[in-house]
Every structure is written in structure tokens, then in C-alpha cells.
Amino acid sequence: MSELLLLNGPNLGILGRREPEIYGTDTLDDIVAAVGAEVAERGWKVVSVQRESEGQLIEAVHDAYEGVGAIVNPGALMIAGWGLRDALAAYPRPWIEVHLSNVWARETFRHESVLAPIASGVIVGLGSLGYRLAAQALLAKVPRP
């Protein structure tokens, strides 16, 4: 079975109770289930990794080289996650950057992602739906065997 990496950075493990007015009420488990439903027909298995530490996220990217692609919500690491950026630059599969909130409608320090220029695509501001849309985009980008 082919594996799709679902990578979530700092503070995303508490989705559902973390500022629900900004991030919504869906939990990370809800998101994993939704992405799994999107990719099930293709026979892809979702490997969900959420860590508070950039180093652990980098290791997860390295471990996923044989997978089909990735959905990445780096959280605040979008701003200065240069180590994560380097790992994703070397990642040999397509990946989509996702943010639950519209980062451009928030504080100015959130307006630039160091990851976005190397992503296959970026989805922001659509809540947990953004993850499902990213899964659909990867299904379209990754050729069938």
C-alpha cells in the first residue's frame, strides 16, 4: 500500500480546542480520517505525524521518501523553518502546504512562508477542508501505477 505523509507542526495536535474561532472545531483525528477517506480509493494509507519539534518533522520527511507525496501544515515553522525547508526541498515527491486560517488576513509576520516557493501548491483559509482539497490535488498530480 502506498503511503501519503500528513505532516503537522507545532500546536496542531490540539486542534479542536485551540482557538476554535480561528482553527475550527475539527480535531487532528477528524482531519486524518477525512484525508484517509479521500485517498482510500487509490489504495493510499495516511501516515499522520504531528510533532512540536522541527527536528522530528524533518526525520518524518526523510522517512517518507518512498511514499506518494505529502500534505504539510508546518504551523509557525512556515515563517522560519529553514531546516524543514531544506528537508522538503530534497523530498522527491509532490507536496502541498496547507494552513487552516487565511494567513494573509492575520498578523503581518504570518504573511510569508519560507516553504511555499518550493511546494507543489498552497491552500490557505479553508479550514479542515483545505486538507481534503490537498489530498484531491495530490491524487491528480501523482500518476496511477
Backbone bond lengths (Angstrom), bond angles and torsions (degrees), N, CA, C in turn:
res aa  C-N    CA-C-N  psi(-1)  N-CA   C-N-CA  omega(-1)  CA-C   N-CA-C  phi
1 M - - - 1.453 - - 1.533 109.28 -
2 S 1.299 116.68 135.04 1.461 122.28 178.98 1.520 110.27 -77.33
3 E 1.320 115.57 144.00 1.469 120.51 -176.39 1.522 111.96 -110.24
4 L 1.332 114.69 134.85 1.456 123.18 174.73 1.525 107.39 -108.23
5 L 1.317 116.61 121.20 1.463 121.09 178.71 1.521 109.52 -79.69
6 L 1.322 115.74 127.05 1.461 122.82 173.09 1.519 106.13 -113.92
7 L 1.329 115.85 100.68 1.459 122.78 -170.74 1.531 110.31 -106.04
8 N 1.317 116.09 123.66 1.463 121.69 179.78 1.516 110.33 -126.67
9 G 1.328 115.58 132.57 1.457 121.65 -175.45 1.511 114.14 -89.64
10 P 1.326 115.41 -158.69 1.457 122.80 -173.43 1.531 113.89 -54.03
11 N 1.315 114.58 138.90 1.465 125.13 174.24 1.520 114.59 71.81
12 L 1.320 118.34 0.49 1.461 119.49 -179.16 1.524 112.31 -86.24
13 G 1.309 117.46 -9.02 1.456 121.12 175.04 1.517 112.90 -72.06
14 I 1.326 116.75 -14.12 1.469 119.84 -179.32 1.533 111.76 -107.38
15 L 1.331 115.65 22.39 1.470 118.85 176.39 1.518 109.51 -58.44
16 G 1.307 115.33 148.29 1.453 121.58 -177.32 1.514 110.94 101.20
17 R 1.325 115.84 -32.00 1.471 119.51 176.50 1.524 111.45 -123.31
18 R 1.314 117.47 -9.08 1.469 121.49 177.67 1.526 109.70 -85.75
19 E 1.310 117.25 111.85 1.464 122.88 176.86 1.539 111.85 35.44
20 P 1.327 117.42 65.52 1.466 119.72 -175.62 1.527 113.55 -59.67
21 E 1.323 117.21 -23.32 1.463 119.21 177.45 1.529 111.53 -68.25
22 I 1.322 117.94 -20.43 1.459 122.36 177.56 1.530 110.83 -102.55
23 Y 1.331 116.61 -46.60 1.466 121.58 -170.40 1.523 114.21 -102.43
24 G 1.331 118.38 -4.42 1.452 121.49 178.51 1.519 112.14 86.39
25 T 1.316 115.00 -179.25 1.461 120.73 -176.05 1.521 113.29 -105.40
26 D 1.325 118.03 -6.59 1.464 119.69 176.61 1.517 110.00 -67.12
27 T 1.316 116.12 138.57 1.459 121.53 175.86 1.522 109.36 -86.37
28 L 1.301 115.51 169.08 1.459 119.13 175.83 1.525 110.14 -62.91
29 D 1.326 118.16 -36.67 1.473 120.61 175.87 1.525 110.95 -60.84
30 D 1.331 117.73 -39.43 1.472 121.22 176.81 1.528 110.27 -60.68
31 I 1.319 115.86 -42.93 1.464 121.03 -178.75 1.520 110.77 -66.61
32 V 1.324 116.71 -43.76 1.471 120.53 178.18 1.525 109.97 -58.73
33 A 1.330 116.96 -44.08 1.468 120.80 179.73 1.528 111.05 -63.07
34 A 1.335 117.10 -42.42 1.467 121.16 -179.30 1.525 111.23 -64.44
35 V 1.327 116.66 -43.71 1.470 120.34 178.41 1.528 109.41 -65.26
36 G 1.325 116.62 -41.49 1.464 120.48 177.80 1.517 112.24 -58.31
37 A 1.342 116.65 -40.57 1.459 120.68 178.48 1.531 111.04 -65.71
38 E 1.332 116.76 -36.69 1.470 120.44 179.79 1.531 112.31 -64.62
39 V 1.327 116.88 -37.24 1.472 120.17 -171.79 1.526 113.45 -102.39
40 A 1.326 117.56 -1.81 1.465 121.25 -175.16 1.530 112.90 -59.89
41 E 1.322 116.77 -41.31 1.463 119.94 -177.42 1.529 112.14 -59.94
42 R 1.320 116.68 -32.47 1.472 121.33 178.84 1.526 110.79 -78.31
43 G 1.318 117.11 -10.19 1.462 120.03 -179.20 1.519 112.84 84.47
44 W 1.328 116.77 18.59 1.457 120.43 179.32 1.523 110.18 -87.05
45 K 1.292 115.49 142.14 1.467 122.99 175.19 1.523 107.76 -105.33
46 V 1.327 117.35 134.86 1.463 121.93 178.43 1.521 109.11 -86.98
47 V 1.319 115.49 126.17 1.458 121.96 173.03 1.529 106.02 -107.96
48 S 1.321 115.58 106.61 1.459 121.11 -176.18 1.518 110.06 -95.20
49 V 1.328 114.85 126.46 1.467 121.41 177.05 1.521 107.69 -129.54
50 Q 1.331 115.69 122.01 1.458 121.31 173.77 1.516 106.70 -126.31
51 R 1.320 116.73 126.74 1.460 121.83 179.60 1.520 109.22 -139.82
52 E 1.320 114.13 153.11 1.457 120.93 176.67 1.527 111.00 -87.36
53 S 1.319 116.68 -15.10 1.462 122.44 -173.77 1.525 111.42 -107.78
54 E 1.324 115.65 133.32 1.463 120.89 179.52 1.522 111.28 -61.45
55 G 1.318 117.93 -40.00 1.463 120.66 -179.55 1.514 112.43 -59.65
56 Q 1.316 117.31 -40.15 1.463 120.69 178.99 1.527 111.42 -69.37
57 L 1.313 117.68 -32.86 1.462 120.78 175.68 1.524 110.85 -67.97
58 I 1.318 116.29 -39.52 1.466 120.98 177.00 1.529 109.93 -61.04
59 E 1.327 117.04 -44.60 1.469 120.56 177.94 1.523 111.05 -59.89
60 A 1.323 117.57 -39.30 1.464 120.80 178.94 1.531 111.08 -63.83
61 V 1.326 117.10 -38.94 1.469 120.39 176.67 1.521 109.57 -63.22
62 H 1.305 117.20 -46.43 1.469 120.82 179.30 1.521 111.19 -59.37
63 D 1.327 116.77 -40.05 1.462 121.49 -178.71 1.523 112.77 -70.39
64 A 1.327 117.44 -15.65 1.467 121.57 -174.17 1.528 113.58 -100.39
65 Y 1.306 118.52 12.16 1.466 120.98 -176.23 1.523 113.44 -57.15
66 E 1.307 118.75 -29.33 1.461 121.24 -177.22 1.524 112.29 -88.72
67 G 1.321 117.66 -1.21 1.461 121.32 -178.98 1.514 112.18 -76.01
68 V 1.341 115.12 -172.49 1.466 120.81 -177.45 1.520 113.17 -94.83
69 G 1.323 117.17 -18.50 1.460 121.44 -177.59 1.511 109.60 160.55
70 A 1.334 115.22 -173.45 1.461 119.09 -176.03 1.521 111.16 -148.12
71 I 1.322 113.36 151.48 1.455 123.11 167.66 1.522 104.84 -114.40
72 V 1.330 116.33 125.25 1.459 120.77 -172.14 1.527 110.25 -125.82
73 N 1.335 115.34 118.18 1.460 120.41 167.63 1.520 105.32 -111.48
74 P 1.335 116.94 99.19 1.456 120.10 -175.83 1.521 113.42 -78.42
75 G 1.348 117.58 -4.88 1.450 119.19 -174.43 1.524 109.08 58.63
76 A 1.311 116.25 -140.71 1.463 121.08 -177.54 1.524 113.41 -65.71
77 L 1.330 118.13 -13.90 1.470 119.51 177.08 1.526 112.13 -67.17
78 M 1.324 117.12 -10.32 1.465 119.34 174.55 1.524 110.80 -61.71
79 I 1.333 116.25 -25.15 1.457 121.37 -173.54 1.532 112.11 -82.67
80 A 1.327 116.74 -40.98 1.468 118.99 -175.15 1.524 112.11 -146.13
81 G 1.325 117.24 28.80 1.467 120.70 179.94 1.516 111.24 -87.06
82 W 1.322 116.14 65.82 1.471 120.60 -175.44 1.523 112.63 -65.75
83 G 1.330 117.98 -35.10 1.465 120.47 176.42 1.521 110.96 -65.69
84 L 1.331 116.51 -42.65 1.466 120.87 176.64 1.522 109.89 -64.52
85 R 1.320 116.54 -38.76 1.469 120.03 177.55 1.519 110.62 -59.22
86 D 1.323 116.91 -46.01 1.466 120.17 179.76 1.525 111.57 -61.82
87 A 1.331 116.77 -40.36 1.468 120.24 178.48 1.523 110.57 -64.05
88 L 1.328 117.41 -42.77 1.465 120.40 -179.89 1.522 111.87 -72.19
89 A 1.319 118.14 -29.48 1.469 120.83 176.07 1.527 110.70 -64.01
90 A 1.319 116.55 -31.67 1.467 121.09 179.73 1.529 112.46 -90.36
91 Y 1.321 117.32 -8.63 1.472 121.67 -178.34 1.526 109.06 -67.22
92 P 1.328 117.97 125.81 1.467 119.84 -170.84 1.528 115.34 -84.91
93 R 1.300 118.54 10.41 1.463 121.55 -176.33 1.537 109.99 -122.89
94 P 1.340 116.84 161.25 1.462 118.38 176.22 1.521 110.81 -68.75
95 W 1.311 115.42 147.68 1.466 120.09 176.66 1.516 109.84 -148.01
96 I 1.341 113.94 150.35 1.451 121.78 -176.58 1.530 108.43 -118.00
97 E 1.327 116.56 130.52 1.464 121.42 174.32 1.530 108.29 -86.51
98 V 1.327 116.23 133.00 1.463 122.19 -178.06 1.523 109.75 -128.43
99 H 1.328 115.48 139.88 1.466 122.11 171.35 1.515 107.87 -134.08
100 L 1.317 116.38 133.51 1.457 121.47 -178.75 1.524 112.21 -65.03
101 S 1.318 116.47 -42.99 1.461 120.72 -178.54 1.525 109.94 -95.63
102 N 1.325 115.05 163.21 1.456 120.07 174.52 1.528 106.97 -81.03
103 V 1.307 116.21 99.22 1.463 120.84 -173.93 1.531 112.38 -61.84
104 W 1.327 117.98 -25.54 1.463 120.26 -179.73 1.528 112.43 -80.79
105 A 1.313 117.05 -10.38 1.464 120.67 176.31 1.528 111.04 -96.57
106 R 1.328 115.81 7.31 1.464 121.29 -176.80 1.527 110.25 -115.28
107 E 1.317 116.84 -159.10 1.467 121.75 -177.65 1.532 110.51 -58.10
108 T 1.330 115.77 147.28 1.467 119.93 -175.78 1.524 113.14 -62.59
109 F 1.329 118.41 -27.03 1.466 118.11 179.95 1.531 111.66 -66.01
110 R 1.322 118.10 -14.84 1.469 122.18 178.60 1.535 112.65 -91.60
111 H 1.308 118.11 2.22 1.458 120.86 -171.60 1.515 114.88 -82.34
112 E 1.304 118.83 -5.46 1.455 119.36 179.68 1.522 110.61 -132.98
113 S 1.304 115.32 128.86 1.457 121.89 177.12 1.517 109.12 -106.80
114 V 1.330 116.57 129.98 1.461 119.40 175.50 1.522 110.49 -76.57
115 L 1.329 117.05 -12.91 1.463 121.50 -178.43 1.529 112.81 -92.18
116 A 1.319 117.31 -34.25 1.458 121.80 -172.77 1.530 114.56 -51.82
117 P 1.335 120.20 -40.70 1.460 119.13 -177.80 1.533 114.61 -63.01
118 I 1.328 117.79 -18.22 1.462 119.22 -179.42 1.534 112.54 -109.50
119 A 1.326 117.06 -0.90 1.472 121.44 178.89 1.520 110.21 -75.98
120 S 1.325 116.03 156.27 1.467 121.07 173.15 1.520 110.90 -72.10
121 G 1.328 116.55 -22.71 1.452 122.92 178.83 1.510 109.71 -174.61
122 V 1.327 116.44 165.85 1.459 122.15 -179.37 1.529 108.16 -136.38
123 I 1.333 115.88 133.22 1.459 122.21 177.57 1.527 107.57 -125.72
124 V 1.329 117.20 124.53 1.472 121.11 -179.40 1.516 110.50 -134.51
125 G 1.336 114.85 150.19 1.448 121.14 167.28 1.512 116.68 80.72
126 L 1.316 119.12 7.51 1.460 120.71 -177.64 1.517 112.72 -108.43
127 G 1.330 116.42 16.43 1.454 120.17 -179.88 1.513 111.39 62.56
128 S 1.317 115.56 -151.25 1.468 119.20 -176.61 1.530 112.24 -67.33
129 L 1.329 117.54 -20.14 1.463 120.52 174.52 1.523 111.03 -56.94
130 G 1.321 117.70 -31.27 1.458 121.21 179.96 1.518 113.11 -57.02
131 Y 1.310 117.18 -35.39 1.464 120.55 178.08 1.528 111.03 -66.65
132 R 1.328 116.16 -41.76 1.468 119.53 178.86 1.524 110.63 -65.92
133 L 1.324 116.42 -39.16 1.461 119.85 177.39 1.527 111.11 -65.14
134 A 1.325 116.41 -37.87 1.466 120.12 176.63 1.535 110.12 -63.43
135 A 1.322 116.84 -40.53 1.470 120.27 177.57 1.531 110.03 -62.03
136 Q 1.325 117.09 -42.29 1.462 120.62 178.61 1.525 110.94 -63.30
137 A 1.328 116.24 -39.74 1.465 119.92 179.06 1.532 110.44 -64.11
138 L 1.313 116.78 -42.06 1.472 119.20 179.06 1.521 110.95 -66.38
139 L 1.316 117.70 -38.06 1.459 119.88 176.01 1.529 110.67 -58.57
140 A 1.319 116.52 -37.31 1.457 120.64 178.92 1.522 112.70 -74.76
141 K 1.335 117.25 -32.84 1.465 121.58 -175.95 1.525 113.57 -82.28
142 V 1.320 116.59 -30.56 1.469 120.12 -175.69 1.525 108.66 -91.76
143 P 1.318 117.14 119.12 1.465 119.31 -178.59 1.532 111.43 -65.98
144 R 1.316 114.00 148.99 1.467 118.99 174.77 1.523 108.53 -70.52
145 P 1.331 116.10 146.54 1.486 118.47 -179.69 1.527 111.72 -67.01
